[in-house]
Amino acid sequence: MLVEANQSFVHFSDKQTLKVALVGNPNSGKSTLFNALTGLNQKTGNFPGVTVDKKSGFVKLKPLLTSPKGRNYSGVKASTAATISETPPLGGGWEGLAEFIDLPGTYSLYPKSLDERVAFEVLCNPGNSDHPDVTIVVADASNLKRNLFLVSQIIDLKVPVILALNMMDLVEKEGDIIDVVRLSERLGVKVVRVSARSREGIEELKQAILQPISVPQYNFIDVKKIAPELVGKIAGVVDVNSDFAAFQIISNFSEISYFDKEADKKRAIAGLLAASAVDVNKLQSQETVERYKVINRIVEECITRKSDVKTESFTNRLDGVLTHRIWGYVIFLAILFLIFQAIFFLAAYPMEWIESSFVFFSDWAVRMLPPGELSSLLVNGIIAGLSGVVVFVPQIALLFTFIAILEDTGYMARVSFIMDKLMRKFGLNGRSVIPLVSGIACAIPAIMSTRTMSSWKERVITIMVTPLMSCSARLPVYTLLIALVVPATKAFGFFNYQGLVLMSLYLIGFGAAMLAALVMQKILKSRERSYFIMELPVYRSPQWRTVGLTIYDKVKSFLLDAGKIILAISIILWFLSSHGPGDKLDQIEKKYQSAEMIGNYSEEERQAKVSSEQLESSYAGMLGKTIEPVIRPLGFDWKIGIALVTSFAAREVFVGTMATIYSTGDEENTLPLREKMRAEINPSTGMPQFTVAVGFSLMIFYAFAMQCMSTLAVVFRETKHWKWPVIQFLFMSVLAYLSSLLVYQVMK
């Protein structure tokens, strides 16, 4: 039973920057609240010592004289916030810079995965560099009972806590009433009502941070009754703020890493645990039972239900269709079909405008700059390389728009649910769907998201097969090649053939991932039992601000991260393509300046032959010629070979490489890359180089090949062993080569 007690308040007048951690259950709206608080003032990194994503944002906080709704803000009286005792009026609190840290979602302080372990160590280890001055626990107000479990654990850590009751609009829509003042009194912490999606209560939450924050002095439950002697002994070894902090060391000792640097304490704790022969699972079960006894009473006191019998909600009715064992798959495929149709249809217009702009700048540079190395570098290296990046921004933006909308509406969680049964046949479960679907955007964060998986075997399999999903880096390659070899005609006056081919490539990647997972399931041995538990959020209209932030972040990442690589390789490739050993390139130029050559060829034909022979004799041409015998059975020539080599840094480099190769030596030819490639003639056959067979062979090669050094680095970091990225690189390369060989030989 909760015991009322006087509260102590923490003041931050001596701090210039305040660390504020946001923690909460998955699907509680924590990240949406983080975006609402920080806007564009965000940065992404890694938590110290681990590769788990860290999102943080800095915001200047300043006290207001009145609340945002015009009322005096003293705490208890305001409808949007409450505290168990009066706090100083606004204007007298702390003022300064606050760093908001978005911790990974967790249901409790019992870490079962890498993500949950990060949240646990940040909150429970005072020595952690990200340990917060204030912890904001974000709770789904429409499911308060379950969310209060984590809230109660953090309260028992005896740290400054604010409870943000999110999704209050859903509670009000259902007609339920939460007595916020009473809830604040029972918990002993400030409680702020917010609706992160509509940005209601955001300013009130900021103001609550500025005021002195109470630290609960009572215990939500008395953990000493569960492990009376052991809690006291642990507290004697480690300096802790509360009995529950000592209890956490007992129940999570095997998961704690922050004692690794304190060997004496680690040995002492291990000795105490061994001597007591404690059953950790039993302790956690007892704690859970005791907490829910108190939580049930609080919920009964603080929540008034509109009706004990609720009518079927819109979410349940929609789930009856979208999670149907047959129609669920049909609808998912239909959504994918519409997405890929839209990517080609909607992106066509801005892409044409971007292409025209680069052609204009190239023409302008050719006219304004005198012929020479500088002009060649600018036109054939920098502008050509940049055009290979920027022209695909509309398609990248559209892809991430659709993904963000599907996630924000709650539909992606349903995809995981309906795919669980299918995934289990291949050695995975529904939790693997999130990394695989995220792989459509980028394999790197997708692989990192496997940290939420508790099964080692399923996590390794998911990591190994995720790069087979067609990521956004492949999209520029696909769309360039599809535009070359697939006619832009429509079936039934509506379905675009190019969109159908693009969707097929994504489905092929998924099919290959499933088959690879099936093979690995037979090879890897593990006795772990797999389970899949997921809470399905309610359906909501997408929050366009969140969608916009996602698009901005992803496009910026594509332009800056991929763009830097492509631009650097384009400049290097320009040099390799424009220079050769000795004076060989000059000799070619002199050969075609002879009277005989001038008489046999027009100026345009002569210049084309000079450019072709010089490129073939350059350092880049020598590289391409070296590997051409290996790739010739696939239908690839030495120019494509150069692009294959350079794109091992990143797949999207293929486009920039082709743009540079087809520009080098011919500054007058400023046509878009697609037109240059379409005009390329195979000297052996006299036919176009990029036939249907070559185009599809190249697409299949890029669908399967592991051409991303960053992904291999992340696989190493996540698995802590080089054998996994080596195996991944080898099996994907062999699969790409053999598949491409088969496609070309069948279609040629």
C-alpha positions in Angstrom: 0.0 0.0 0.0 1.2 3.5 -0.8 2.3 5.5 2.1 1.9 9.3 1.9 5.1 11.2 2.8 6.6 14.6 2.5 8.3 15.2 -0.8 11.8 16.5 -1.3 12.4 18.8 -4.4 15.4 18.8 -6.7 16.5 22.3 -7.9 18.7 22.7 -10.9 19.8 26.3 -10.5 23.5 25.2 -10.6 23.2 23.5 -13.9 23.7 25.1 -17.3 22.5 22.1 -19.3 19.8 19.7 -18.1 19.8 16.1 -19.3 16.2 14.9 -19.8 15.5 11.3 -20.7 12.3 10.1 -22.4 11.4 6.5 -21.6 8.3 4.5 -22.1 6.7 1.4 -23.5 6.9 0.7 -27.2 4.0 2.4 -29.0 3.4 4.8 -26.2 4.2 7.8 -28.5 7.6 8.5 -26.9 9.4 9.2 -30.2 6.5 11.4 -31.4 6.7 13.4 -28.2 10.5 13.6 -28.7 10.0 15.1 -32.2 7.4 17.5 -30.8 9.8 18.7 -28.1 12.9 19.0 -30.3 11.7 19.6 -33.8 14.7 19.8 -36.2 17.2 20.3 -33.4 18.1 16.6 -33.3 21.3 14.6 -33.8 21.8 10.9 -34.1 24.7 9.0 -32.6 25.4 5.9 -30.5 25.1 5.4 -26.8 28.6 5.2 -25.2 30.1 1.7 -25.6 27.3 0.3 -27.7 26.0 0.6 -31.3 22.4 1.3 -30.3 21.0 4.4 -31.9 20.9 7.5 -29.7 18.7 10.4 -30.6 19.1 13.6 -28.7 17.9 17.1 -29.2 18.8 20.4 -27.5 16.0 22.9 -26.7 16.2 26.3 -24.9 13.7 26.3 -22.0 12.5 29.6 -20.6 9.9 30.1 -17.8 6.5 31.7 -18.7 4.6 34.1 -16.4 1.3 32.4 -17.3 0.5 29.0 -18.6 0.0 28.6 -22.4 -3.8 28.7 -21.9 -3.6 31.9 -20.0 -4.1 30.5 -16.5 -1.8 30.9 -13.5 0.3 27.8 -13.4 0.9 26.6 -9.9 0.6 22.8 -10.4 -2.5 21.3 -8.9 -5.1 23.7 -10.3 -4.1 23.4 -14.0 -6.1 20.9 -16.0 -3.0 19.9 -18.0 -0.6 19.3 -15.1 -0.7 18.4 -11.5 1.7 17.8 -8.6 1.0 16.7 -5.0 2.2 20.0 -3.6 2.3 23.6 -4.8 5.4 24.6 -6.7 6.8 28.1 -7.2 4.9 30.2 -9.8 6.3 30.4 -13.3 9.1 32.8 -13.8 11.0 31.6 -10.7 12.2 28.3 -12.0 15.3 27.0 -13.8 16.2 28.4 -17.2 18.7 27.1 -19.7 19.4 24.5 -22.3 17.9 21.0 -22.0 19.2 17.9 -23.8 16.4 15.5 -24.5 17.5 11.9 -24.9 15.1 9.4 -26.6 15.8 6.1 -24.9 14.8 2.8 -26.6 11.3 1.6 -25.7 11.0 -0.9 -22.9 8.2 -2.5 -20.9 10.1 -2.8 -17.6 13.5 -2.6 -16.0 14.1 -6.3 -16.8 16.3 -6.1 -20.0 15.6 -8.9 -22.4 17.3 -7.4 -25.5 20.1 -4.9 -26.3 17.7 -2.0 -26.7 16.1 -2.6 -23.3 19.6 -3.1 -21.7 20.5 0.4 -22.9 17.4 2.0 -21.3 18.1 0.0 -18.1 21.8 1.0 -17.8 21.1 4.7 -18.5 18.4 4.9 -15.9 19.9 2.6 -13.2 23.6 3.5 -13.4 24.3 6.9 -12.0 27.8 6.8 -13.5 26.5 6.5 -17.0 27.4 9.6 -19.1 23.7 9.8 -20.3 22.2 9.3 -16.8 19.4 11.9 -16.7 18.8 14.8 -14.3 15.1 14.4 -15.0 13.3 11.3 -16.3 10.0 11.8 -18.3 8.1 8.6 -18.4 5.7 8.6 -21.4 2.6 6.5 -20.8 -0.2 5.6 -23.1 -3.2 7.0 -21.2 -5.6 4.7 -23.0 -3.7 1.7 -21.6 -2.6 3.1 -18.3 -2.6 -0.1 -16.2 0.1 -1.7 -18.2 2.2 1.5 -18.6 2.1 2.1 -14.8 4.3 -0.9 -14.3 7.4 0.8 -15.8 6.3 4.1 -14.1 6.3 2.5 -10.7 9.7 0.9 -11.2 11.3 4.2 -12.1 9.6 6.0 -9.2 11.2 3.4 -6.8 14.6 4.3 -8.2 14.1 7.6 -6.2 15.0 9.9 -9.1 13.3 13.1 -10.3 10.3 11.9 -12.4 7.6 13.5 -14.5 4.8 11.3 -15.9 3.6 12.4 -19.3 0.1 11.0 -19.9 0.1 10.8 -23.7 -2.8 10.0 -26.1 -5.3 11.8 -23.8 -7.4 12.5 -26.9 -8.1 8.8 -27.2 -9.2 8.6 -23.6 -11.5 11.5 -24.0 -12.9 10.0 -27.3 -13.8 6.9 -25.4 -15.6 9.0 -22.8 -13.3 7.8 -19.9 -12.1 10.3 -17.3 -8.6 10.2 -15.6 -8.4 12.1 -12.4 -4.9 13.6 -13.0 -4.7 15.3 -9.6 -5.5 12.2 -7.7 -3.1 10.1 -9.9 -0.4 12.6 -9.1 -1.1 12.4 -5.4 -1.0 8.6 -5.4 2.2 8.3 -7.4 4.0 11.2 -5.8 5.2 12.8 -9.0 4.1 15.5 -11.4 1.6 14.3 -14.0 1.2 16.3 -17.3 -1.5 15.6 -19.8 -0.2 15.6 -23.4 -1.2 14.6 -26.9 2.1 14.5 -28.8 0.5 14.1 -32.2 -1.6 17.3 -31.9 1.1 19.0 -29.8 -1.3 19.7 -26.9 0.4 20.0 -23.5 3.9 20.3 -25.0 4.5 23.7 -23.5 3.1 22.6 -20.1 5.5 19.7 -20.1 8.4 22.1 -20.8 7.3 24.3 -17.9 7.0 21.3 -15.6 10.7 20.6 -16.2 11.7 24.1 -15.3 10.1 23.9 -11.8 11.6 22.1 -8.8 10.8 18.4 -9.3 9.8 16.2 -6.4 11.7 13.0 -5.6 9.3 10.4 -4.1 10.3 9.4 -0.6 8.1 6.3 -0.2 8.4 2.9 -1.8 5.8 2.0 -4.3 6.3 -1.6 -3.1 8.6 -2.8 -0.3 11.1 -5.0 -2.1 12.8 -5.8 1.3 9.9 -8.2 1.9 10.8 -10.1 -1.2 14.6 -10.4 -0.5 15.0 -8.9 3.0 18.6 -9.9 3.8 20.1 -9.7 0.3 18.8 -6.2 -0.4 20.6 -4.9 2.7 23.8 -6.7 1.9 23.9 -5.4 -1.7 23.2 -1.9 -0.4 26.3 -2.3 1.8 28.5 -3.1 -1.2 27.1 -0.5 -3.6 26.0 3.0 -2.9 22.4 3.1 -4.0 19.6 5.7 -3.7 16.9 3.2 -2.8 16.1 -0.4 -1.9 14.8 -1.0 -5.4 18.1 0.0 -6.9 19.7 -2.7 -4.9 16.9 -5.1 -5.9 17.6 -4.3 -9.5 21.3 -5.3 -9.1 20.1 -8.7 -7.7 17.6 -9.4 -10.4 19.7 -8.1 -13.4 23.3 -8.8 -12.3 24.0 -11.0 -15.4 22.8 -8.2 -17.7 24.7 -5.4 -16.0 28.0 -4.2 -17.6 28.7 -1.1 -15.5 30.4 -3.2 -12.8 33.0 -4.4 -15.3 35.3 -1.5 -14.3 34.8 -2.2 -10.6 36.1 -5.7 -10.2 36.0 -5.8 -6.4 32.4 -4.8 -6.2 31.5 -7.3 -9.0 33.2 -10.2 -7.1 31.5 -9.2 -3.9 28.1 -9.1 -5.5 28.7 -12.4 -7.3 29.7 -14.0 -4.0 26.6 -12.7 -2.2 24.3 -14.0 -5.0 26.1 -17.4 -5.1 25.9 -17.8 -1.3 22.1 -17.0 -1.2 21.3 -19.3 -4.2 18.7 -16.7 -5.2 16.1 -17.6 -7.9 16.0 -14.4 -10.0 12.9 -15.4 -12.0 11.0 -16.0 -8.8 12.1 -12.6 -7.4 10.9 -10.9 -10.6 7.6 -12.7 -10.6 7.0 -11.7 -6.9 7.8 -8.1 -7.7 5.4 -8.1 -10.6 2.6 -9.5 -8.6 3.1 -7.0 -5.8 3.3 -4.0 -8.2 0.1 -4.9 -10.0 -1.8 -5.2 -6.6 -1.0 -1.5 -6.1 -1.5 -0.5 -9.7 -5.0 -2.1 -9.8 -6.1 0.0 -6.8 -4.7 3.2 -8.3 -6.5 2.5 -11.6 -9.8 1.9 -9.8 -9.4 5.2 -7.8 -8.2 7.4 -10.7 -10.1 6.2 -13.8 -13.8 6.5 -14.3 -15.0 4.3 -17.2 -17.8 5.4 -19.4 -19.1 1.8 -19.6 -17.9 -1.5 -18.4 -19.0 -3.0 -21.7 -17.4 -1.2 -24.7 -18.6 -1.4 -28.2 -16.4 -2.8 -30.9 -13.9 -0.1 -31.8 -13.0 1.1 -35.3 -9.5 -0.5 -34.8 -11.0 -3.9 -34.0 -13.3 -3.8 -37.0 -10.5 -2.8 -39.4 -8.2 -5.4 -37.9 -10.8 -8.0 -38.9 -10.0 -7.2 -42.5 -6.3 -6.1 -42.5 -5.1 -9.1 -40.3 -7.3 -11.7 -42.0 -5.4 -14.9 -42.8 -6.1 -14.4 -46.5 -7.2 -10.9 -47.2 -4.4 -9.5 -45.0 -1.8 -10.7 -47.5 -3.8 -9.6 -50.5 -4.2 -6.1 -49.1 -0.5 -5.9 -48.2 0.6 -6.8 -51.7 -1.9 -4.3 -53.1 -0.4 -1.6 -51.0 3.1 -2.5 -52.2 1.8 -2.5 -55.8 0.3 1.0 -55.4 3.5 2.3 -53.7 5.8 1.2 -56.6 3.4 2.5 -59.2 3.3 5.9 -57.5 7.2 5.9 -57.2 7.5 5.9 -61.0 4.4 8.0 -61.8 4.7 10.8 -59.3 8.5 11.1 -59.4 8.7 11.4 -63.2 8.0 15.1 -63.3 10.5 16.4 -60.7 13.1 14.0 -62.0 12.8 15.5 -65.5 13.1 19.0 -64.0 16.2 18.0 -62.1 17.8 16.3 -65.2 17.0 19.4 -67.3 18.6 21.6 -64.6 21.9 19.6 -64.6 21.9 19.6 -68.4 21.6 23.4 -68.3 24.4 23.8 -65.8 26.6 21.5 -67.9 25.9 23.5 -71.0 26.6 26.7 -69.2 29.9 25.4 -67.8 31.0 24.2 -71.2 30.3 27.6 -72.8 31.7 29.7 -70.0 34.9 27.8 -69.2 37.9 27.3 -71.5 38.6 23.7 -72.5 41.1 22.1 -70.1 41.5 20.0 -66.9 39.4 22.4 -64.8 36.5 22.4 -67.2 36.6 18.6 -67.5 36.7 18.1 -63.8 33.7 20.4 -63.2 31.5 19.0 -66.1 32.6 15.3 -66.2 33.5 14.8 -62.6 31.6 17.0 -60.2 28.4 17.9 -62.1 28.1 14.4 -63.7 28.6 12.8 -60.2 26.1 15.1 -58.5 23.5 14.5 -61.1 23.7 10.8 -60.4 22.7 11.6 -56.8 20.2 14.5 -56.9 18.1 13.2 -59.7 16.9 10.3 -57.6 15.9 12.4 -54.5 12.1 12.5 -55.6 12.0 8.7 -55.6 13.9 8.3 -52.4 11.5 10.9 -50.8 8.4 9.1 -52.0 9.6 5.7 -50.8 10.3 7.1 -47.3 7.0 9.0 -47.4 5.0 5.8 -47.9 7.0 3.9 -45.3 6.6 6.7 -42.7 2.8 6.8 -43.3 2.4 3.1 -42.9 4.4 3.2 -39.7 2.6 6.2 -38.3 -0.9 4.8 -39.0 -0.1 1.6 -37.1 -0.3 -0.6 -40.2 3.3 -1.9 -40.0 2.6 -3.5 -36.7 -0.2 -5.5 -38.4 2.2 -6.6 -41.1 4.4 -8.1 -38.4 1.4 -9.8 -36.9 0.1 -11.4 -40.1 3.6 -12.4 -41.3 4.5 -14.2 -38.0 3.0 -17.6 -39.1 4.8 -17.4 -42.5 8.1 -16.4 -40.9 8.2 -19.3 -38.5 8.4 -21.7 -41.4 11.7 -20.1 -42.3 13.2 -20.1 -38.9 12.1 -16.5 -38.0 9.1 -14.9 -36.3 7.0 -11.8 -36.6 9.6 -9.7 -34.9 11.9 -10.3 -37.9 9.5 -8.4 -40.1 10.4 -5.0 -38.7 14.1 -5.3 -39.7 13.2 -6.9 -43.1 10.7 -4.2 -43.9 13.1 -1.5 -42.6 15.7 -3.0 -45.0 13.6 -1.5 -47.8 14.8 1.8 -46.6 18.4 0.9 -45.4 20.0 -2.3 -44.2 22.1 -0.5 -41.6 19.4 0.7 -39.2 17.4 -2.5 -40.1 20.2 -4.7 -38.8 20.6 -2.5 -35.7 16.9 -2.9 -35.0 17.4 -6.7 -34.5 18.5 -5.8 -31.0 14.9 -6.1 -29.9 15.0 -9.8 -30.6 15.8 -12.1 -27.7 16.6 -15.2 -29.6 20.3 -15.4 -30.7 19.5 -17.8 -33.6 16.7 -15.7 -35.0 18.6 -12.5 -34.6 21.7 -13.8 -36.5 19.5 -15.2 -39.3 17.7 -11.9 -39.6 21.0 -10.0 -39.7 22.4 -12.3 -42.4 19.3 -12.1 -44.7 18.2 -8.5 -44.3 20.7 -7.1 -46.9 18.8 -9.2 -49.5 15.9 -6.9 -49.1 16.1 -4.2 -51.8 17.2 -1.0 -50.0 16.8 2.6 -51.1 20.5 2.5 -52.3 19.4 0.0 -55.0 16.5 2.2 -56.1 18.6 4.6 -58.2 20.1 1.5 -60.0 16.8 -0.1 -60.5 15.0 2.9 -61.9 17.9 3.8 -64.2 18.0 0.3 -65.7 14.2 -0.1 -65.8 13.9 3.2 -67.7 16.5 1.9 -70.2 15.0 -1.6 -71.0 11.3 -1.5 -69.9 8.9 0.5 -72.0 6.9 3.2 -70.1 3.6 1.8 -71.3 0.6 0.9 -69.3 -1.6 -2.2 -69.0 -5.3 -1.7 -68.9 -4.6 2.0 -69.2 -3.5 2.3 -65.6 -0.8 -0.2 -64.5 2.7 1.0 -65.4 4.9 -1.9 -66.5 8.0 -0.1 -65.0 6.2 -0.1 -61.6 5.4 -3.8 -61.9 9.1 -4.6 -62.6 10.2 -2.5 -59.7 7.7 -4.3 -57.4 8.9 -7.7 -58.7 12.5 -6.8 -57.8 11.5 -6.1 -54.2 9.5 -9.3 -54.0 12.5 -11.3 -55.4 14.7 -9.8 -52.7 12.1 -10.9 -50.1 11.9 -14.4 -51.6 15.7 -14.8 -51.6 15.8 -13.6 -47.9 13.3 -16.3 -46.9 15.1 -19.1 -48.8 18.4 -18.0 -47.3 16.8 -18.0 -43.8 15.5 -21.5 -44.4 19.0 -22.8 -45.2 20.5 -21.1 -42.2 17.8 -22.5 -39.9 19.0 -25.9 -40.8 22.7 -25.0 -40.3 22.5 -23.0 -37.0 21.8 -24.9 -33.9 20.1 -23.4 -30.8 17.9 -24.6 -28.0 16.3 -21.2 -27.4 12.5 -21.2 -27.5 11.1 -18.5 -29.7 8.1 -16.3 -28.8 6.5 -13.3 -30.4 4.5 -10.8 -28.4 3.5 -7.5 -29.9 1.0 -4.9 -28.9 -1.0 -3.6 -31.8 -1.5 0.2 -31.6 -4.8 1.8 -32.5 -5.1 3.1 -36.1 -4.5 6.8 -36.3 -4.2 9.3 -39.1 -0.6 10.0 -39.9 1.0 13.0 -38.2 2.3 14.9 -41.1 4.9 16.8 -39.1 6.5 13.4 -38.1 6.3 12.2 -41.7 7.9 15.4 -42.9 10.7 15.1 -40.3 11.3 11.5 -41.4 11.5 12.5 -45.1 13.9 15.4 -44.3 16.2 13.3 -42.2 16.3 10.4 -44.8 16.8 12.7 -47.8 19.5 14.7 -46.0 21.2 11.4 -45.0 21.1 10.2 -48.7 22.4 13.5 -50.1 25.2 14.0 -47.5 26.2 10.4 -46.7 25.8 8.8 -50.1 26.5 12.1 -51.9 29.9 12.5 -50.3 30.9 9.0 -51.3 29.6 9.3 -54.8 31.2 12.7 -55.3 34.6 11.6 -54.0 34.5 8.4 -56.2 33.3 10.5 -59.2 36.3 12.8 -58.9 38.7 9.9 -58.5 37.1 8.1 -61.4 37.3 11.3 -63.5 41.0 11.3 -63.0 41.4 7.6 -63.8 39.2 8.0 -66.9 41.0 11.1 -68.1 44.6 9.9 -67.6 46.6 6.9 -68.7 50.1 5.6 -68.7 52.7 7.6 -70.6 51.5 9.7 -73.4 49.1 7.1 -74.8 46.1 9.4 -74.6 48.0 12.2 -76.4 49.0 9.8 -79.2 45.3 8.9 -79.7 44.5 12.5 -80.0 47.3 13.1 -82.5 46.2 10.0 -84.6 42.8 11.4 -85.2 44.2 14.9 -86.0 45.9 13.5 -89.1 44.7 14.5 -92.6 43.6 11.0 -93.3 41.3 10.8 -90.2 40.0 14.4 -90.7 39.1 13.4 -94.3 37.4 10.1 -93.4 35.3 11.3 -90.5 33.2 14.2 -89.6 34.2 16.3 -86.6 31.5 14.8 -84.4 32.5 11.2 -85.4 36.2 11.9 -84.9 35.6 13.3 -81.5 33.5 10.3 -80.5 36.2 7.9 -81.6 38.9 9.9 -79.7 36.8 9.9 -76.5 36.1 6.1 -76.8 39.7 5.1 -77.4 41.1 7.4 -74.8 38.6 6.1 -72.2 39.5 2.5 -73.1 43.2 3.3 -72.8 42.9 5.2 -69.5 43.6 3.8 -66.0 39.9 3.2 -65.5 39.7 1.4 -68.9 42.6 -0.8 -67.9 40.8 -1.8 -64.7 37.6 -2.6 -66.6 39.4 -4.6 -69.2 41.1 -6.6 -66.5 37.8 -7.9 -65.0 35.9 -8.0 -68.3 36.6 -11.7 -68.9 35.0 -12.6 -65.6 31.8 -10.6 -66.2 31.4 -11.1 -69.9 29.2 -14.2 -69.4 26.8 -12.0 -67.5 26.5 -9.6 -70.5 28.6 -6.9 -68.9 31.3 -4.9 -70.7 34.4 -3.3 -69.2 32.5 0.0 -68.5 29.9 -1.8 -66.4 32.9 -3.6 -64.8 34.3 -0.3 -63.6 30.9 0.6 -62.0 30.7 -2.8 -60.3 34.1 -2.2 -58.7 33.4 1.3 -57.5 29.9 0.4 -56.2 31.3 -2.0 -53.7 31.7 1.1 -51.5 27.9 1.8 -51.8 25.5 0.4 -54.4 24.2 3.9 -55.4 27.7 4.7 -56.6 26.9 2.7 -59.7 24.8 5.6 -61.1 27.5 8.2 -60.4 30.1 6.0 -61.9 28.2 5.5 -65.1 27.5 9.2 -65.3 31.2 10.0 -65.0 32.3 7.3 -67.5 29.8 8.4 -70.1 30.8 12.0 -69.7 34.6 11.7 -69.7 36.3 13.0 -72.8 33.2 14.5 -74.4 32.4 17.8 -72.8 30.0 18.7 -75.6 27.7 15.8 -74.8 25.6 17.0 -71.9 22.6 14.8 -72.5 20.9 13.1 -69.5 22.7 9.8 -68.5 19.8 7.6 -69.6 20.1 9.0 -73.2 23.8 8.5 -73.2 23.5 4.8 -72.1 20.6 4.2 -74.5 22.8 5.4 -77.4 25.7 3.1 -76.4 26.6 0.5 -79.1 28.2 -2.9 -78.5 31.2 -2.9 -80.9 31.0 -6.7 -81.2 27.3 -7.0 -82.2 26.6 -3.5 -83.5 23.4 -3.6 -81.4 22.6 -1.4 -78.3 24.8 -2.4 -75.3 21.9 -2.2 -72.9 19.6 -4.8 -74.2 16.7 -6.3 -72.2 18.9 -9.3 -71.3 21.8 -7.0 -70.1 19.4 -4.7 -68.2 17.7 -7.5 -66.3 21.0 -9.4 -65.7 22.4 -6.2 -64.1 19.2 -5.6 -62.0 19.3 -9.2 -60.6 23.0 -8.8 -59.8 22.4 -5.7 -57.8 19.3 -7.3 -56.2 21.6 -9.9 -54.5 25.1 -8.6 -54.4 26.6 -7.4 -51.1 27.9 -4.1 -52.3 27.9 -2.0 -49.2 30.9 -1.8 -46.9 29.0 0.0 -44.2 26.5 -2.9 -43.9 29.4 -5.4 -43.5 30.9 -3.1 -40.8 27.5 -3.0 -39.0 27.2 -6.8 -39.2 30.6 -7.2 -37.6 29.7 -4.8 -34.8 26.4 -6.5 -34.1 27.7 -10.1 -34.2 31.2 -9.3 -32.7 32.8 -11.8 -35.2 34.3 -11.4 -38.7 33.1 -14.8 -39.8 29.5 -13.5 -40.2 30.2 -10.6 -42.6 32.7 -12.8 -44.5 30.1 -15.5 -44.9 27.4 -12.9 -45.8 29.7 -11.3 -48.5 30.6 -14.6 -50.1 27.1 -16.2 -50.2 25.5 -13.0 -51.6 28.3 -12.5 -54.2 28.0 -16.1 -55.4 24.2 -15.9 -55.5 24.4 -12.6 -57.4 26.8 -14.0 -60.0 25.0 -17.2 -60.6 21.5 -15.6 -60.8 22.8 -12.9 -63.1 24.4 -15.5 -65.3 21.2 -17.5 -65.5 19.0 -14.5 -66.4 21.4 -13.3 -69.2 21.9 -16.7 -70.7 18.1 -17.4 -70.8 17.1 -13.9 -72.0 19.8 -13.1 -74.6 
